[in-house]
Amino acid sequence: MAMPKKGSRSIAVDGTVYRWLVRHKPTYSQGNNWAPLTFAVERAEEPVSVLMVTLPCARPDNWLGERTIAIRPVLVSGCIRRAIEQGWDSGRTGSGFTLTITEDDLVALLGEPPQYLIPFLWGMIPEGGGIEDLPRGVQIWSRDQPAP
């Protein structure tokens, strides 16, 4: 069964065009952070085998505010290459292929330490950051204290 085209993105890796997709809504397990962030990859032309990539962090829309990362094209292409090295053949029919990425793998695939984000009411805060790092964050002041 091919993955839905709606919401998928294209990426070319070593001359082959693939489509990749993060599930639109979290499963109950992903929302509770019992299951990690995943994305699927398949060939754009004649898709027959799906690659399922599991990352070592939560989805951005998890319900507990656990750390996450943005899935960037450099990560997707690195995961595709790693899966091919480990035996995934996107042109051969059969069951899907699962690639599990560890924290150390993220550093190797991204070429730098991952930029983790923490979901917050109004957006994402970089890990270790504060409200001043929110894109449109507004600090609410007490009526008893004047604003600085």
C-alpha positions as semicolon CSV with decimal commas, in nm:
position;residue;x (nm);y (nm);z (nm)
1;M;0,000;0,000;0,000
2;A;0,143;0,334;-0,103
3;M;0,147;0,626;0,136
4;P;-0,087;0,919;0,066
5;K;0,045;1,187;-0,167
6;K;-0,138;1,466;0,014
7;G;0,102;1,635;0,257
8;S;0,411;1,451;0,132
9;R;0,728;1,628;0,022
10;S;0,969;1,537;-0,257
11;I;1,341;1,491;-0,215
12;A;1,606;1,375;-0,464
13;V;1,881;1,153;-0,327
14;D;2,161;1,027;-0,553
15;G;1,948;1,060;-0,868
16;T;1,629;0,902;-0,733
17;V;1,325;1,108;-0,635
18;Y;1,148;1,005;-0,315
19;R;0,846;1,130;-0,125
20;W;0,848;1,157;0,253
21;L;0,570;1,216;0,499
22;V;0,515;1,272;0,870
23;R;0,175;1,145;0,985
24;H;-0,074;1,438;0,997
25;K;-0,191;1,372;1,354
26;P;-0,017;1,185;1,633
27;T;-0,136;0,842;1,732
28;Y;-0,252;0,815;2,094
29;S;0,085;0,658;2,183
30;Q;0,279;0,936;2,008
31;G;0,071;1,206;2,176
32;N;0,154;1,058;2,516
33;N;0,520;1,016;2,416
34;W;0,499;0,637;2,447
35;A;0,601;0,613;2,080
36;P;0,861;0,835;1,907
37;L;0,850;1,067;1,608
38;T;0,844;0,873;1,280
39;F;0,831;0,950;0,910
40;A;0,778;0,737;0,599
41;V;0,969;0,743;0,270
42;E;0,900;0,582;-0,067
43;R;1,003;0,627;-0,429
44;A;0,803;0,894;-0,611
45;E;0,778;0,682;-0,926
46;E;0,651;0,325;-0,894
47;P;0,646;0,310;-0,513
48;V;0,664;-0,049;-0,390
49;S;0,860;-0,049;-0,063
50;V;0,812;0,192;0,226
51;L;1,092;0,300;0,459
52;M;0,975;0,383;0,813
53;V;1,224;0,599;1,007
54;T;1,201;0,617;1,388
55;L;1,372;0,911;1,559
56;P;1,489;0,935;1,924
57;C;1,249;1,215;2,024
58;A;0,882;1,303;2,048
59;R;0,653;1,454;1,785
60;P;0,627;1,836;1,795
61;D;0,257;1,807;1,878
62;N;0,303;1,567;2,170
63;W;0,076;1,639;2,465
64;L;0,343;1,636;2,736
65;G;0,583;1,903;2,607
66;E;0,869;1,657;2,546
67;R;1,164;1,769;2,334
68;T;1,150;1,730;1,959
69;I;1,339;1,826;1,643
70;A;1,239;1,968;1,307
71;I;1,272;1,712;1,030
72;R;1,490;1,883;0,771
73;P;1,583;1,760;0,421
74;V;1,944;1,691;0,532
75;L;1,808;1,443;0,789
76;V;1,570;1,277;0,541
77;S;1,840;1,231;0,276
78;G;2,084;1,098;0,537
79;C;1,826;0,847;0,659
80;I;1,755;0,732;0,303
81;R;2,127;0,676;0,238
82;R;2,167;0,493;0,572
83;A;1,868;0,266;0,494
84;I;2,010;0,182;0,150
85;E;2,345;0,095;0,314
86;Q;2,157;-0,135;0,552
87;G;1,974;-0,316;0,272
88;W;1,659;-0,120;0,185
89;D;1,575;-0,151;-0,184
90;S;1,302;0,100;-0,269
91;G;1,233;-0,078;-0,599
92;R;1,180;-0,428;-0,463
93;T;0,840;-0,543;-0,343
94;G;0,804;-0,687;0,003
95;S;0,741;-0,576;0,354
96;G;0,849;-0,230;0,463
97;F;1,193;-0,149;0,600
98;T;1,241;0,006;0,944
99;L;1,535;0,232;1,029
100;T;1,581;0,326;1,393
101;I;1,793;0,636;1,451
102;T;1,977;0,691;1,780
103;E;2,103;1,015;1,939
104;D;2,454;0,942;1,806
105;D;2,312;0,874;1,458
106;L;2,146;1,217;1,460
107;V;2,480;1,391;1,508
108;A;2,635;1,192;1,223
109;L;2,340;1,245;0,987
110;L;2,300;1,617;1,059
111;G;2,672;1,693;1,073
112;E;2,616;1,878;1,402
113;P;2,439;1,822;1,734
114;P;2,060;1,828;1,689
115;Q;1,875;2,150;1,770
116;Y;1,610;2,022;2,010
117;L;1,292;2,220;2,063
118;I;1,047;2,217;2,353
119;P;0,676;2,264;2,262
120;F;0,520;2,554;2,452
121;L;0,181;2,728;2,447
122;W;0,277;2,982;2,180
123;G;0,541;2,797;1,984
124;M;0,869;2,611;2,025
125;I;1,151;2,706;2,262
126;P;1,508;2,586;2,190
127;E;1,616;2,338;2,457
128;G;1,764;2,537;2,744
129;G;1,598;2,859;2,625
130;G;1,329;3,074;2,778
131;I;1,025;3,283;2,694
132;E;1,243;3,543;2,523
133;D;1,321;3,279;2,258
134;L;0,958;3,244;2,151
135;P;0,888;3,399;1,810
136;R;0,597;3,610;1,933
137;G;0,628;3,554;2,306
138;V;0,477;3,818;2,529
139;Q;0,559;3,826;2,895
140;I;0,259;3,896;3,113
141;W;0,333;4,125;3,404
142;S;0,159;4,124;3,738
143;R;-0,069;4,420;3,813
144;D;0,134;4,470;4,131
145;Q;0,464;4,517;3,946
146;P;0,532;4,779;3,676
147;A;0,667;4,654;3,347
148;P;1,042;4,714;3,301
